[in-house]
């Protein structure tokens, strides 16, 4: 029998006979659990038949000072000009653009969410750029087998077991339960797994995991009406955001980068993944991230090329 995973070890440390955890202790426990989830070496071996699609490349944030305002170069038809743009401005602009463009959908439980994601990556020290076209079909309610692709690795994912879930959720019913008010969304994600306490304000210790969940939610290719715009505005309220000018997306388009920076000693002290937005419309373009595999570090750019609701696996819109 293999050694228990770190998640199980953490859960076993929680003695049911002890007094309830304080808010700070609960935040630390959730942070440790999330770190274990993202560290492959600490996890038990996956099933030899198929592995559950991992939650990868989530934009995450640490606790830091208020959002930093910087000067971003914005071009107009005649000549370049500069103006100060804050993270709050960009994210609220992205929310407004999302509300303007979104097309509400209501998938049936027996359908699938189709996603086509383009991933480009280059070794940090130089080398050939590889492009992956990942197409996935996720069961709306988890009752059917899904077919997913990660960096070209294709696999069937079995139906959900009772009580099983993922983040961001793939079940439409779970997504529909999330509030579309930005403030309430933050609290619902902070208290995920229990009944949200909307009377308790956010504390400094609540932000690390809450912002991880908010940013992860934005990776869902299809969301219920108003939920994505609420997530953008919720993210704007998170401390520790800075703006990076002249960032490129996977197609080489120059945009405004939003990055989450944590305090010294945290995994995000040097900054997490960068979300790239159009400098004029603030429409979300894609993500710039890094990953390490086999001792090689890669620069990675991703974007969603297409998403839709379809009736069966392998069907394309």
Secondary structure as the mmCIF struct_conf table of DSSP 4:
data_model
#
loop_
_struct_conf.conf_type_id
_struct_conf.id
_struct_conf.beg_label_comp_id
_struct_conf.beg_label_asym_id
_struct_conf.beg_label_seq_id
_struct_conf.end_label_comp_id
_struct_conf.end_label_asym_id
_struct_conf.end_label_seq_id
HELX_LH_PP_P HELX_LH_PP_P1 UNK A 2 UNK A 5
HELX_RH_AL_P HELX_RH_AL_P1 UNK A 6 UNK A 12
TURN_TY1_P TURN_TY1_P1 UNK A 13 UNK A 13
BEND BEND1 UNK A 14 UNK A 14
TURN_TY1_P TURN_TY1_P2 UNK A 16 UNK A 17
BEND BEND2 UNK A 18 UNK A 18
HELX_LH_PP_P HELX_LH_PP_P2 UNK A 19 UNK A 22
HELX_RH_AL_P HELX_RH_AL_P2 UNK A 23 UNK A 37
TURN_TY1_P TURN_TY1_P3 UNK A 38 UNK A 38
HELX_RH_3T_P HELX_RH_3T_P1 UNK A 40 UNK A 42
BEND BEND3 UNK A 43 UNK A 43
HELX_LH_PP_P HELX_LH_PP_P3 UNK A 44 UNK A 47
BEND BEND4 UNK A 48 UNK A 49
HELX_LH_PP_P HELX_LH_PP_P4 UNK A 52 UNK A 54
BEND BEND5 UNK A 57 UNK A 57
BEND BEND6 UNK A 65 UNK A 66
HELX_LH_PP_P HELX_LH_PP_P5 UNK A 67 UNK A 68
STRN STRN1 UNK A 69 UNK A 75
BEND BEND7 UNK A 77 UNK A 79
STRN STRN2 UNK A 80 UNK A 86
HELX_RH_AL_P HELX_RH_AL_P3 UNK A 87 UNK A 101
TURN_TY1_P TURN_TY1_P4 UNK A 109 UNK A 110
STRN STRN3 UNK A 112 UNK A 123
TURN_TY1_P TURN_TY1_P5 UNK A 124 UNK A 125
BEND BEND8 UNK A 126 UNK A 126
STRN STRN4 UNK A 130 UNK A 139
BEND BEND9 UNK A 140 UNK A 142
BEND BEND10 UNK A 144 UNK A 144
STRN STRN5 UNK A 146 UNK A 150
TURN_TY1_P TURN_TY1_P6 UNK A 151 UNK A 152
STRN STRN6 UNK A 153 UNK A 157
HELX_LH_PP_P HELX_LH_PP_P6 UNK A 158 UNK A 161
TURN_TY1_P TURN_TY1_P7 UNK A 162 UNK A 163
BEND BEND11 UNK A 167 UNK A 168
HELX_RH_AL_P HELX_RH_AL_P4 UNK A 172 UNK A 176
TURN_TY1_P TURN_TY1_P8 UNK A 177 UNK A 177
BEND BEND12 UNK A 178 UNK A 178
BEND BEND13 UNK A 180 UNK A 181
HELX_RH_AL_P HELX_RH_AL_P5 UNK A 182 UNK A 190
TURN_TY1_P TURN_TY1_P9 UNK A 191 UNK A 193
BEND BEND14 UNK A 194 UNK A 194
TURN_TY1_P TURN_TY1_P10 UNK A 198 UNK A 199
BEND BEND15 UNK A 200 UNK A 200
HELX_LH_PP_P HELX_LH_PP_P7 UNK A 201 UNK A 202
HELX_RH_3T_P HELX_RH_3T_P2 UNK A 204 UNK A 206
HELX_RH_AL_P HELX_RH_AL_P6 UNK A 207 UNK A 217
TURN_TY1_P TURN_TY1_P11 UNK A 218 UNK A 219
BEND BEND16 UNK A 221 UNK A 222
TURN_TY1_P TURN_TY1_P12 UNK A 225 UNK A 226
HELX_RH_AL_P HELX_RH_AL_P7 UNK A 227 UNK A 236
TURN_TY1_P TURN_TY1_P13 UNK A 237 UNK A 237
BEND BEND17 UNK A 238 UNK A 240
STRN STRN7 UNK A 241 UNK A 248
TURN_TY1_P TURN_TY1_P14 UNK A 250 UNK A 251
STRN STRN8 UNK A 254 UNK A 260
HELX_LH_PP_P HELX_LH_PP_P8 UNK A 262 UNK A 263
TURN_TY1_P TURN_TY1_P15 UNK A 264 UNK A 265
BEND BEND18 UNK A 266 UNK A 266
TURN_TY1_P TURN_TY1_P16 UNK A 267 UNK A 270
STRN STRN9 UNK A 274 UNK A 277
TURN_TY1_P TURN_TY1_P17 UNK A 279 UNK A 281
STRN STRN10 UNK A 284 UNK A 293
TURN_TY1_P TURN_TY1_P18 UNK A 294 UNK A 295
STRN STRN11 UNK A 296 UNK A 310
BEND BEND19 UNK A 311 UNK A 312
TURN_TY1_P TURN_TY1_P19 UNK A 313 UNK A 314
#
